[in-house]
Amino acid sequence: MRNFLKYLAAGTVALQLATPAFAADMRLKFAGVFPVDHQGSKMMEQVKADIEADLPLNFHPAATGARFVFTPVGAG
């Protein structure tokens, strides 16, 4: 039982030390459903410019190049 706990503790420490290496390669992709010249796309470009220094982003206007697109669903 003691050996198991030692290995578990060593594995936990190793994973915690390896986590920053995986997080450094992260890049967020988001897409809009509006045309490129629409005000919504311009607003998303501004959001990208505001937070690009802290979080690398790829913005795809008009759902170009995005794998998943969340579209708003309205009632009616």
C-alpha positions as CSV (number, residue, x, y, z in Angstrom):
1,M,0.0,0.0,0.0
2,R,2.9,2.4,0.8
3,N,4.5,1.8,-2.6
4,F,1.2,2.5,-4.3
5,L,0.9,5.8,-2.5
6,K,4.5,6.7,-3.3
7,Y,3.9,6.0,-7.0
8,L,0.6,7.9,-6.9
9,A,2.2,11.0,-5.3
10,A,5.1,10.8,-7.8
11,G,2.7,10.6,-10.7
12,T,0.6,13.5,-9.5
13,V,3.7,15.7,-9.1
14,A,4.9,14.7,-12.6
15,L,1.5,15.6,-14.2
16,Q,1.4,18.9,-12.4
17,L,4.8,19.8,-13.7
18,A,3.9,18.7,-17.3
19,T,0.7,20.7,-17.4
20,P,2.2,24.1,-18.3
21,A,3.9,22.5,-21.3
22,F,0.5,21.5,-22.7
23,A,-1.2,24.8,-21.9
24,A,1.5,26.9,-23.8
25,D,0.3,25.5,-27.2
26,M,-3.4,26.4,-26.7
27,R,-5.1,28.7,-29.3
28,L,-8.8,29.6,-29.3
29,K,-10.8,29.6,-32.5
30,F,-14.1,31.3,-32.8
31,A,-16.4,32.1,-35.7
32,G,-19.3,34.4,-36.4
33,V,-22.3,33.7,-38.6
34,F,-22.6,37.3,-39.9
35,P,-21.1,38.6,-43.2
36,V,-17.6,40.1,-43.0
37,D,-18.9,43.7,-43.3
38,H,-21.6,43.3,-40.7
39,Q,-21.4,45.2,-37.4
40,G,-21.3,41.9,-35.4
41,S,-18.2,40.8,-37.3
42,K,-16.5,44.1,-36.7
43,M,-17.3,43.8,-33.0
44,M,-15.8,40.4,-32.9
45,E,-12.6,41.7,-34.5
46,Q,-12.4,44.4,-31.8
47,V,-12.8,41.7,-29.1
48,K,-10.0,39.7,-30.7
49,A,-7.8,42.8,-30.8
50,D,-8.5,43.6,-27.1
51,I,-7.6,40.1,-25.8
52,E,-5.0,38.9,-28.4
53,A,-2.1,39.8,-26.1
54,D,-3.4,37.5,-23.3
55,L,-5.0,34.7,-25.3
56,P,-4.1,33.8,-28.9
57,L,-7.2,33.8,-31.0
58,N,-8.3,32.8,-34.6
59,F,-11.4,34.6,-35.7
60,H,-13.4,33.3,-38.7
61,P,-16.0,35.8,-39.9
62,A,-19.0,34.4,-41.8
63,A,-18.2,30.9,-40.5
64,T,-15.2,30.5,-42.8
65,G,-12.6,28.0,-41.7
66,A,-14.4,27.0,-38.5
67,R,-15.3,23.5,-37.6
68,F,-18.1,24.2,-35.2
69,V,-20.3,27.2,-35.4
70,F,-22.9,28.1,-32.8
71,T,-25.9,29.8,-34.4
72,P,-28.4,31.7,-32.4
73,V,-31.9,30.2,-32.4
74,G,-34.8,32.6,-32.1
75,A,-38.4,31.9,-31.1
76,G,-41.1,32.5,-33.6
